[in-house]
Amino acid sequence: MISFGKNRRRRCNMNTLEVLTLVLVIFAALTYIDNHHDKK
């Protein structure tokens, strides 16, 4: 069983892999939105 308190505390102290993944997802979303606007 996973305790929610542990997960809540971990969210403030993310490891490097989580930060890189988050940045990659944001960058991919922004690129997709930008490309979508250019086609219109």
All heavy atoms as TSV, in Angstrom:
chain	resi	resn	atom	element	x	y	z
A	1	MET	N	N	0.846	-1.203	0.000
A	1	MET	CA	C	0.000	0.000	0.000
A	1	MET	C	C	0.884	1.256	0.000
A	1	MET	O	O	1.836	1.336	0.757
A	1	MET	CB	C	-0.873	-0.039	1.266
A	1	MET	CG	C	-2.032	0.895	1.210
A	1	MET	SD	S	-3.464	0.092	0.486
A	1	MET	CE	C	-4.633	1.406	0.657
A	2	ILE	N	N	0.558	2.193	-0.848
A	2	ILE	CA	C	1.342	3.432	-0.933
A	2	ILE	C	C	0.693	4.489	-0.044
A	2	ILE	O	O	-0.508	4.712	-0.125
A	2	ILE	CB	C	1.383	3.930	-2.401
A	2	ILE	CG1	C	2.020	2.873	-3.299
A	2	ILE	CG2	C	2.138	5.243	-2.501
A	2	ILE	CD1	C	1.777	3.105	-4.760
A	3	SER	N	N	1.492	5.123	0.794
A	3	SER	CA	C	0.957	6.179	1.651
A	3	SER	C	C	0.952	7.499	0.886
A	3	SER	O	O	1.922	7.852	0.212
A	3	SER	CB	C	1.782	6.301	2.924
A	3	SER	OG	O	2.982	6.968	2.667
A	4	PHE	N	N	-0.148	8.223	0.973
A	4	PHE	CA	C	-0.288	9.483	0.235
A	4	PHE	C	C	0.600	10.573	0.805
A	4	PHE	O	O	1.043	11.452	0.089
A	4	PHE	CB	C	-1.755	9.935	0.244
A	4	PHE	CG	C	-2.625	9.056	-0.620
A	4	PHE	CD1	C	-3.487	8.146	-0.045
A	4	PHE	CD2	C	-2.557	9.138	-1.997
A	4	PHE	CE1	C	-4.284	7.328	-0.835
A	4	PHE	CE2	C	-3.352	8.322	-2.800
A	4	PHE	CZ	C	-4.215	7.423	-2.214
A	5	GLY	N	N	0.882	10.520	2.090
A	5	GLY	CA	C	1.752	11.516	2.723
A	5	GLY	C	C	3.144	11.479	2.128
A	5	GLY	O	O	3.760	12.507	1.887
A	6	LYS	N	N	3.646	10.283	1.861
A	6	LYS	CA	C	4.976	10.114	1.273
A	6	LYS	C	C	5.007	10.708	-0.137
A	6	LYS	O	O	5.939	11.391	-0.520
A	6	LYS	CB	C	5.312	8.623	1.222
A	6	LYS	CG	C	6.791	8.343	1.157
A	6	LYS	CD	C	7.039	6.845	1.221
A	6	LYS	CE	C	8.411	6.541	1.795
A	6	LYS	NZ	N	8.659	5.113	1.882
A	7	ASN	N	N	3.964	10.432	-0.924
A	7	ASN	CA	C	3.896	10.951	-2.293
A	7	ASN	C	C	3.796	12.470	-2.298
A	7	ASN	O	O	4.378	13.128	-3.138
A	7	ASN	CB	C	2.678	10.363	-3.029
A	7	ASN	CG	C	2.922	8.920	-3.433
A	7	ASN	OD1	O	4.044	8.442	-3.381
A	7	ASN	ND2	N	1.869	8.240	-3.837
A	8	ARG	N	N	3.032	13.024	-1.372
A	8	ARG	CA	C	2.857	14.470	-1.306
A	8	ARG	C	C	4.184	15.144	-0.976
A	8	ARG	O	O	4.520	16.182	-1.509
A	8	ARG	CB	C	1.808	14.809	-0.239
A	8	ARG	CG	C	1.081	16.098	-0.563
A	8	ARG	CD	C	-0.047	16.351	0.424
A	8	ARG	NE	N	-1.138	15.395	0.288
A	8	ARG	CZ	C	-1.748	14.791	1.300
A	8	ARG	NH1	N	-1.397	15.037	2.540
A	8	ARG	NH2	N	-2.719	13.947	1.091
A	9	ARG	N	N	4.962	14.531	-0.073
A	9	ARG	CA	C	6.258	15.082	0.310
A	9	ARG	C	C	7.246	14.964	-0.859
A	9	ARG	O	O	8.058	15.832	-1.083
A	9	ARG	CB	C	6.804	14.316	1.525
A	9	ARG	CG	C	7.727	15.180	2.354
A	9	ARG	CD	C	8.303	14.426	3.552
A	9	ARG	NE	N	7.291	13.713	4.306
A	9	ARG	CZ	C	7.379	12.420	4.612
A	9	ARG	NH1	N	8.403	11.691	4.236
A	9	ARG	NH2	N	6.430	11.837	5.304
A	10	ARG	N	N	7.158	13.845	-1.602
A	10	ARG	CA	C	8.078	13.593	-2.710
A	10	ARG	C	C	7.869	14.580	-3.855
A	10	ARG	O	O	8.778	14.848	-4.611
A	10	ARG	CB	C	7.859	12.163	-3.233
A	10	ARG	CG	C	9.163	11.398	-3.306
A	10	ARG	CD	C	8.929	9.977	-3.804
A	10	ARG	NE	N	9.588	9.814	-5.071
A	10	ARG	CZ	C	8.981	9.594	-6.226
A	10	ARG	NH1	N	7.683	9.505	-6.290
A	10	ARG	NH2	N	9.661	9.452	-7.330
A	11	ARG	N	N	6.663	15.095	-4.007
A	11	ARG	CA	C	6.361	15.996	-5.119
A	11	ARG	C	C	7.212	17.265	-5.036
A	11	ARG	O	O	7.585	17.832	-6.055
A	11	ARG	CB	C	4.867	16.364	-5.084
A	11	ARG	CG	C	4.366	16.902	-6.396
A	11	ARG	CD	C	2.872	17.113	-6.367
A	11	ARG	NE	N	2.140	15.860	-6.259
A	11	ARG	CZ	C	0.868	15.767	-5.854
A	11	ARG	NH1	N	0.214	16.838	-5.504
A	11	ARG	NH2	N	0.278	14.606	-5.812
A	12	CYS	N	N	7.515	17.717	-3.834
A	12	CYS	CA	C	8.336	18.921	-3.658
A	12	CYS	C	C	9.814	18.621	-3.931
A	12	CYS	O	O	10.569	19.517	-4.261
A	12	CYS	CB	C	8.180	19.457	-2.233
A	12	CYS	SG	S	6.502	19.975	-1.893
A	13	ASN	N	N	10.216	17.369	-3.761
A	13	ASN	CA	C	11.625	17.003	-3.912
A	13	ASN	C	C	11.759	15.951	-5.010
A	13	ASN	O	O	12.019	14.794	-4.750
A	13	ASN	CB	C	12.136	16.465	-2.556
A	13	ASN	CG	C	13.638	16.276	-2.587
A	13	ASN	OD1	O	14.325	16.814	-3.439
A	13	ASN	ND2	N	14.147	15.489	-1.657
A	14	MET	N	N	11.545	16.378	-6.267
A	14	MET	CA	C	11.594	15.442	-7.391
A	14	MET	C	C	13.038	15.123	-7.753
A	14	MET	O	O	13.916	15.969	-7.624
A	14	MET	CB	C	10.892	16.035	-8.617
A	14	MET	CG	C	9.409	16.203	-8.428
A	14	MET	SD	S	8.563	16.517	-9.983
A	14	MET	CE	C	9.265	18.074	-10.452
A	15	ASN	N	N	13.252	13.914	-8.234
A	15	ASN	CA	C	14.607	13.556	-8.661
A	15	ASN	C	C	14.866	14.062	-10.075
A	15	ASN	O	O	13.961	14.563	-10.746
A	15	ASN	CB	C	14.844	12.048	-8.522
A	15	ASN	CG	C	13.957	11.242	-9.449
A	15	ASN	OD1	O	13.475	11.741	-10.457
A	15	ASN	ND2	N	13.751	9.981	-9.097
A	16	THR	N	N	16.094	13.940	-10.526
A	16	THR	CA	C	16.513	14.507	-11.808
A	16	THR	C	C	15.710	13.939	-12.971
A	16	THR	O	O	15.308	14.674	-13.875
A	16	THR	CB	C	18.008	14.221	-12.033
A	16	THR	OG1	O	18.730	14.613	-10.871
A	16	THR	CG2	C	18.539	14.993	-13.215
A	17	LEU	N	N	15.451	12.639	-12.953
A	17	LEU	CA	C	14.722	11.999	-14.046
A	17	LEU	C	C	13.306	12.551	-14.166
A	17	LEU	O	O	12.821	12.798	-15.274
A	17	LEU	CB	C	14.684	10.483	-13.812
A	17	LEU	CG	C	14.159	9.654	-14.992
A	17	LEU	CD1	C	15.070	9.815	-16.206
A	17	LEU	CD2	C	14.052	8.198	-14.603
A	18	GLU	N	N	12.646	12.775	-13.033
A	18	GLU	CA	C	11.288	13.322	-13.051
A	18	GLU	C	C	11.276	14.745	-13.597
A	18	GLU	O	O	10.396	15.117	-14.367
A	18	GLU	CB	C	10.687	13.293	-11.644
A	18	GLU	CG	C	10.312	11.888	-11.200
A	18	GLU	CD	C	9.868	11.845	-9.757
A	18	GLU	OE1	O	10.403	12.637	-8.949
A	18	GLU	OE2	O	9.001	11.040	-9.433
A	19	VAL	N	N	12.265	15.545	-13.213
A	19	VAL	CA	C	12.358	16.928	-13.690
A	19	VAL	C	C	12.596	16.948	-15.193
A	19	VAL	O	O	11.939	17.695	-15.927
A	19	VAL	CB	C	13.476	17.693	-12.951
A	19	VAL	CG1	C	13.685	19.075	-13.567
A	19	VAL	CG2	C	13.142	17.828	-11.466
A	20	LEU	N	N	13.519	16.114	-15.682
A	20	LEU	CA	C	13.808	16.053	-17.112
A	20	LEU	C	C	12.593	15.590	-17.905
A	20	LEU	O	O	12.311	16.124	-18.982
A	20	LEU	CB	C	14.993	15.112	-17.371
A	20	LEU	CG	C	16.362	15.649	-16.961
A	20	LEU	CD1	C	17.419	14.571	-17.144
A	20	LEU	CD2	C	16.730	16.889	-17.764
A	21	THR	N	N	11.872	14.612	-17.385
A	21	THR	CA	C	10.669	14.126	-18.055
A	21	THR	C	C	9.619	15.227	-18.134
A	21	THR	O	O	8.986	15.423	-19.176
A	21	THR	CB	C	10.090	12.903	-17.311
A	21	THR	OG1	O	11.112	11.921	-17.171
A	21	THR	CG2	C	8.925	12.297	-18.062
A	22	LEU	N	N	9.444	15.964	-17.039
A	22	LEU	CA	C	8.475	17.051	-17.005
A	22	LEU	C	C	8.832	18.134	-18.019
A	22	LEU	O	O	7.979	18.610	-18.764
A	22	LEU	CB	C	8.429	17.636	-15.585
A	22	LEU	CG	C	7.310	18.640	-15.306
A	22	LEU	CD1	C	5.954	17.960	-15.386
A	22	LEU	CD2	C	7.507	19.262	-13.936
A	23	VAL	N	N	10.108	18.505	-18.084
A	23	VAL	CA	C	10.570	19.513	-19.039
A	23	VAL	C	C	10.350	19.020	-20.472
A	23	VAL	O	O	9.900	19.775	-21.340
A	23	VAL	CB	C	12.060	19.849	-18.796
A	23	VAL	CG1	C	12.623	20.697	-19.936
A	23	VAL	CG2	C	12.226	20.577	-17.462
A	24	LEU	N	N	10.647	17.744	-20.715
A	24	LEU	CA	C	10.471	17.170	-22.048
A	24	LEU	C	C	9.007	17.189	-22.475
A	24	LEU	O	O	8.684	17.547	-23.617
A	24	LEU	CB	C	11.003	15.730	-22.060
A	24	LEU	CG	C	11.004	15.042	-23.422
A	24	LEU	CD1	C	12.005	15.711	-24.354
A	24	LEU	CD2	C	11.323	13.569	-23.262
A	25	VAL	N	N	8.115	16.847	-21.568
A	25	VAL	CA	C	6.679	16.846	-21.867
A	25	VAL	C	C	6.189	18.262	-22.166
A	25	VAL	O	O	5.452	18.482	-23.129
A	25	VAL	CB	C	5.886	16.227	-20.691
A	25	VAL	CG1	C	4.389	16.487	-20.826
A	25	VAL	CG2	C	6.157	14.721	-20.612
A	26	ILE	N	N	6.620	19.232	-21.364
A	26	ILE	CA	C	6.221	20.625	-21.584
A	26	ILE	C	C	6.755	21.117	-22.928
A	26	ILE	O	O	6.043	21.765	-23.698
A	26	ILE	CB	C	6.711	21.514	-20.425
A	26	ILE	CG1	C	5.953	21.169	-19.137
A	26	ILE	CG2	C	6.534	22.993	-20.768
A	26	ILE	CD1	C	6.552	21.784	-17.895
A	27	PHE	N	N	8.012	20.813	-23.228
A	27	PHE	CA	C	8.621	21.236	-24.489
A	27	PHE	C	C	7.891	20.616	-25.682
A	27	PHE	O	O	7.619	21.298	-26.669
A	27	PHE	CB	C	10.098	20.840	-24.501
A	27	PHE	CG	C	10.825	21.319	-25.730
A	27	PHE	CD1	C	11.121	22.661	-25.886
A	27	PHE	CD2	C	11.199	20.414	-26.724
A	27	PHE	CE1	C	11.785	23.106	-27.027
A	27	PHE	CE2	C	11.861	20.854	-27.865
A	27	PHE	CZ	C	12.153	22.208	-28.008
A	28	ALA	N	N	7.552	19.326	-25.573
A	28	ALA	CA	C	6.835	18.651	-26.648
A	28	ALA	C	C	5.451	19.266	-26.841
A	28	ALA	O	O	5.012	19.465	-27.981
A	28	ALA	CB	C	6.713	17.159	-26.329
A	29	ALA	N	N	4.770	19.592	-25.766
A	29	ALA	CA	C	3.437	20.201	-25.856
A	29	ALA	C	C	3.514	21.582	-26.506
A	29	ALA	O	O	2.707	21.910	-27.372
A	29	ALA	CB	C	2.822	20.285	-24.466
A	30	LEU	N	N	4.477	22.380	-26.106
A	30	LEU	CA	C	4.643	23.712	-26.684
A	30	LEU	C	C	4.984	23.634	-28.170
A	30	LEU	O	O	4.476	24.414	-28.976
A	30	LEU	CB	C	5.732	24.495	-25.938
A	30	LEU	CG	C	5.372	24.937	-24.526
A	30	LEU	CD1	C	6.591	25.552	-23.844
A	30	LEU	CD2	C	4.225	25.933	-24.531
A	31	THR	N	N	5.833	22.689	-28.546
A	31	THR	CA	C	6.193	22.504	-29.953
A	31	THR	C	C	4.982	22.083	-30.766
A	31	THR	O	O	4.745	22.596	-31.860
A	31	THR	CB	C	7.303	21.441	-30.084
A	31	THR	OG1	O	8.396	21.812	-29.256
A	31	THR	CG2	C	7.785	21.328	-31.519
A	32	TYR	N	N	4.176	21.185	-30.215
A	32	TYR	CA	C	2.964	20.730	-30.898
A	32	TYR	C	C	1.989	21.880	-31.104
A	32	TYR	O	O	1.435	22.066	-32.191
A	32	TYR	CB	C	2.309	19.602	-30.089
A	32	TYR	CG	C	0.960	19.201	-30.643
A	32	TYR	CD1	C	0.873	18.378	-31.759
A	32	TYR	CD2	C	-0.210	19.652	-30.047
A	32	TYR	CE1	C	-0.358	18.014	-32.275
A	32	TYR	CE2	C	-1.456	19.292	-30.558
A	32	TYR	CZ	C	-1.515	18.472	-31.667
A	32	TYR	OH	O	-2.737	18.122	-32.180
A	33	ILE	N	N	1.771	22.683	-30.059
A	33	ILE	CA	C	0.870	23.823	-30.144
A	33	ILE	C	C	1.377	24.825	-31.175
A	33	ILE	O	O	0.616	25.338	-31.995
A	33	ILE	CB	C	0.710	24.480	-28.755
A	33	ILE	CG1	C	-0.077	23.549	-27.819
A	33	ILE	CG2	C	-0.006	25.833	-28.876
A	33	ILE	CD1	C	0.033	23.928	-26.359
A	34	ASP	N	N	2.678	25.102	-31.175
A	34	ASP	CA	C	3.271	26.053	-32.103
A	34	ASP	C	C	3.120	25.565	-33.548
A	34	ASP	O	O	2.738	26.325	-34.431
A	34	ASP	CB	C	4.756	26.253	-31.761
A	34	ASP	CG	C	5.330	27.460	-32.472
A	34	ASP	OD1	O	4.648	28.486	-32.541
A	34	ASP	OD2	O	6.479	27.362	-32.949
A	35	ASN	N	N	3.373	24.290	-33.795
A	35	ASN	CA	C	3.236	23.726	-35.139
A	35	ASN	C	C	1.774	23.732	-35.587
A	35	ASN	O	O	1.483	23.948	-36.752
A	35	ASN	CB	C	3.782	22.295	-35.177
A	35	ASN	CG	C	5.299	22.281	-35.108
A	35	ASN	OD1	O	5.960	23.274	-35.378
A	35	ASN	ND2	N	5.840	21.132	-34.740
A	36	HIS	N	N	0.882	23.493	-34.645
A	36	HIS	CA	C	-0.550	23.462	-34.958
A	36	HIS	C	C	-1.037	24.856	-35.390
A	36	HIS	O	O	-1.847	24.975	-36.295
A	36	HIS	CB	C	-1.314	22.971	-33.730
A	36	HIS	CG	C	-2.682	22.455	-34.049
A	36	HIS	ND1	N	-2.889	21.325	-34.791
A	36	HIS	CD2	C	-3.902	22.925	-33.731
A	36	HIS	CE1	C	-4.190	21.128	-34.904
A	36	HIS	NE2	N	-4.830	22.074	-34.277
A	37	HIS	N	N	-0.534	25.889	-34.741
A	37	HIS	CA	C	-0.914	27.262	-35.089
A	37	HIS	C	C	-0.340	27.685	-36.445
A	37	HIS	O	O	-0.969	28.459	-37.151
A	37	HIS	CB	C	-0.459	28.241	-33.997
A	37	HIS	CG	C	-1.387	28.267	-32.820
A	37	HIS	ND1	N	-2.601	28.881	-32.858
A	37	HIS	CD2	C	-1.256	27.752	-31.571
A	37	HIS	CE1	C	-3.197	28.743	-31.688
A	37	HIS	NE2	N	-2.411	28.048	-30.878
A	38	ASP	N	N	0.840	27.193	-36.780
A	38	ASP	CA	C	1.469	27.568	-38.046
A	38	ASP	C	C	0.700	27.029	-39.254
A	38	ASP	O	O	0.673	27.639	-40.311
A	38	ASP	CB	C	2.915	27.033	-38.105
A	38	ASP	CG	C	3.824	27.849	-37.184
A	38	ASP	OD1	O	3.431	28.953	-36.794
A	38	ASP	OD2	O	4.928	27.370	-36.879
A	39	LYS	N	N	0.045	25.866	-39.086
A	39	LYS	CA	C	-0.674	25.253	-40.202
A	39	LYS	C	C	-1.964	25.982	-40.531
A	39	LYS	O	O	-2.447	25.910	-41.642
A	39	LYS	CB	C	-0.974	23.785	-39.875
A	39	LYS	CG	C	0.277	22.924	-39.915
A	39	LYS	CD	C	-0.022	21.485	-39.578
A	39	LYS	CE	C	1.237	20.646	-39.617
A	39	LYS	NZ	N	1.007	19.282	-39.188
A	40	LYS	N	N	-2.545	26.712	-39.567
A	40	LYS	CA	C	-3.830	27.390	-39.797
A	40	LYS	C	C	-3.690	28.631	-40.638
A	40	LYS	O	O	-2.720	29.307	-40.632
A	40	LYS	CB	C	-4.484	27.741	-38.451
A	40	LYS	CG	C	-5.085	26.524	-37.807
A	40	LYS	CD	C	-5.866	26.903	-36.565
A	40	LYS	CE	C	-6.557	25.681	-35.982
A	40	LYS	NZ	N	-7.294	26.009	-34.772
